[in-house]
Amino acid sequence: MNKKQVKLVKQMVPTIGRRVLGLLYEGGKKKHTQEYLAKKLQISQGSLSDIINGKSLPSATTLTKMAILDIDTSYILKGNA
């Protein structure tokens, strides 16, 4: 990746994390725990925490699992509702 692409990815990671965090809430109230969502996505709670905190991006496998759970992956990645 060139410097411009690296900068873009660094900007995207926290935003994606905030959108994934939003999956735990409904109507402004916490509905699910990280542990619950991690189990649904079949990833560790630590991996989910890393995504939420902007330390990593969801893998293609995790995004596929989100899609299977009827989570709008376009929104997660791009913010389009």
GINORVEN-V343319 format. One record per pair of residues at least 4 apart in sequence whose ideal C-beta (glycine too) atoms are under 6 Angstrom apart, sorted by the first residue. I is the first residue (numbers start at 1). J is the second residue. Records with the same first field share a line. If there is no record, write none. Layout:
BEGIN
I: J + J
END
This chain:
BEGIN
1: 5 + 6
12: 16
13: 54 + 57
14: 54
17: 51 + 52 + 53 + 54
19: 76
20: 51 + 52
21: 52
24: 30 + 32
25: 30
26: 31
32: 36 + 37
34: 38 + 45 + 48
35: 45
38: 43 + 45 + 48
41: 62 + 65
43: 47 + 48 + 62
49: 53
50: 55 + 56
51: 56 + 58
58: 62 + 63
63: 73
66: 71 + 73
67: 73
74: 78 + 80
75: 80 + 81
END
